[in-house]
Amino acid sequence: MPSDSSSVPESALTRLGHALYQRALVRREDEPITDPRGQPIGWLLDTRTPMLDGALFAEIGTVLSERLRTRGVEQVAGFGYGAFPMVCAVLAAPVGVGADGAPAPFAGGFIRERRKAYGRRRLVEGPLDRRRPVALVDDILNSGRSAARAVALLRSDGFQVAGVLTLFNFTWSGGRARLEGEGLWVESLLELNLRESSRAAGAADGAPSGDTGAR
């Protein structure tokens, strides 16, 4: 049975969330950035920058793995470039102990856009077990469309999806409600609202956007 709390203090989670935000934040003053339609925007979050930095990779993996074990989940899957480093970070985290006292390493999987047409013809790569729950990990929860699609792909391949764990949640876009409506728990390291994010980015006159638009 999952425990009621993580061993990672909430203050540490908040600190890590803000550290990730500062490393991922890209302003238009730094370089030209656009939305998926090619229109200039004030800022975006490029989560690959902190996630592929060895200085943060291990810490992020440890925190994510702790949150997942709190939920009783020891399998993770990712869909897309923002999620793949998160899966790897969780797998690289220190091995925990299962309910039976034995070591309980995580299993991970990568979700394809469509089933591979040759070889093993898989839709989900990796050693995931369909008899055990799996959590979807993703970098940014915005509209929830990308995560909902990933959940649908996992379910279509016979997996039991328990919930979604993200680095950031854009609270103004309704993604959490969309996923909770699918019967999933949703958790993010840092909740971002429109006013705070625009002020932090120094881009009050630029439309906020995630790295990949409507996710």
Secondary structure, 3 states (H helix, E strand, C coil): CCCCCCCCCHHHHHHHHHHHHHHHEEECCCCCCECCCCCECCEEECCHHHHCCHHHHHHHHHHHHHHHHHCCCCEEEECCCCCHHHHHHHHHCCCEECCCCCEECCEEEEECCCCCCCCCCCCEECCCCCCCEEEEEEEEECCCHHHHHHHHHHHHCCCEEEEEEEEEEEHHHCHHHHHHCCCCEEEEEEEECHHHHHHHHCCCCCCCCCCCCCC
